[in-house]
Amino acid sequence: MNVADENAEVVRRSYRALNEADFEALTRCFDEKASWQTPGRSPIAGQCRGRDLVFVQFARYDTETCGTFTVALQDVLAGDDGRVVALHLSSAERNGRRLEVTCCVALQIKNGRIVSGREHVFELYEWDAFWS
């Protein structure tokens, strides 16, 4: 398996772990100093630095939607330089509203672990309205 394939598999494992709320498996996928950027202007937007704070952000997606938040991975594109793009569909229910938006995450992988992730939401206004 080449580096691109290995990095793509790290991302696939992280998506499975996130959907299963398996933070032990997720910990194996993320570097301790990882960062994460969530777009928009809603209360959930912003940057997290450090794996623990990234996981707090992920837990917010779950708790603020009463466990309905899911990410359905659609495609993973990886290069040998450690950059990976994951395309997914985010779905959730919250306060009587339904969210279903396409997202991509630009990730950087180093030594088999995610060191950064930056979410890009195609329907950003819908995303912000849902979380506000």
Residue pairs with C-beta under 8 A, 6 or more apart in sequence:
1 9
2 80
3 80
3 82
4 78
4 79
4 80
5 78
6 112
7 78
7 82
7 84
7 109
7 112
8 76
8 77
8 78
8 84
10 29
10 84
10 109
10 112
10 113
10 114
11 29
11 76
11 78
11 84
11 86
11 107
11 109
11 114
12 73
12 76
13 25
13 28
13 29
14 26
14 29
14 30
14 114
15 71
15 73
15 86
15 88
16 22
16 25
17 23
17 25
17 26
17 29
18 26
18 58
18 71
19 70
19 71
21 62
23 55
26 55
26 58
27 51
27 55
28 113
29 113
29 114
30 51
30 54
30 55
30 113
30 114
31 51
31 110
31 111
31 113
31 114
31 115
32 50
32 51
33 49
33 50
33 51
33 115
34 50
34 51
34 54
34 113
34 114
34 115
34 116
34 117
35 47
35 48
35 49
35 50
35 54
35 115
35 116
35 117
36 47
36 48
36 53
36 54
36 57
36 116
36 117
36 118
36 119
37 46
37 47
37 48
37 116
37 117
37 118
37 119
38 44
38 45
38 46
38 47
38 48
38 57
38 119
39 45
39 119
39 120
39 121
39 124
39 127
40 121
40 124
40 127
40 128
40 131
41 128
42 127
42 128
42 129
42 130
42 131
42 132
43 131
43 132
44 57
44 60
44 61
44 64
44 131
45 128
45 131
48 54
48 56
48 57
54 117
61 69
61 92
62 69
64 94
64 131
65 92
65 93
65 94
65 99
66 93
66 94
68 91
68 92
68 93
68 94
69 90
69 91
69 92
70 90
70 91
70 92
71 88
71 89
71 90
71 91
71 103
72 88
72 89
72 91
73 86
73 87
73 88
74 87
74 88
74 89
75 86
75 87
76 84
76 85
76 86
76 87
77 84
77 85
77 86
77 87
78 84
78 85
78 109
82 108
82 109
82 110
83 106
83 107
83 108
83 109
84 106
84 107
84 108
84 109
85 104
85 105
85 106
85 107
86 104
86 105
86 107
87 102
87 103
87 104
88 102
88 103
88 104
88 105
89 100
89 101
89 102
89 103
90 99
90 100
90 101
90 102
90 103
90 121
90 127
91 98
91 99
91 100
92 98
92 99
92 130
93 99
94 130
94 131
97 129
97 130
99 126
99 127
99 130
101 121
101 122
101 123
101 126
101 127
102 121
102 122
102 123
103 119
103 120
103 121
103 122
104 119
104 120
104 122
105 117
105 118
105 119
105 120
106 117
106 118
106 120
107 114
107 116
107 117
107 118
108 114
108 115
108 116
108 117
109 115
121 127
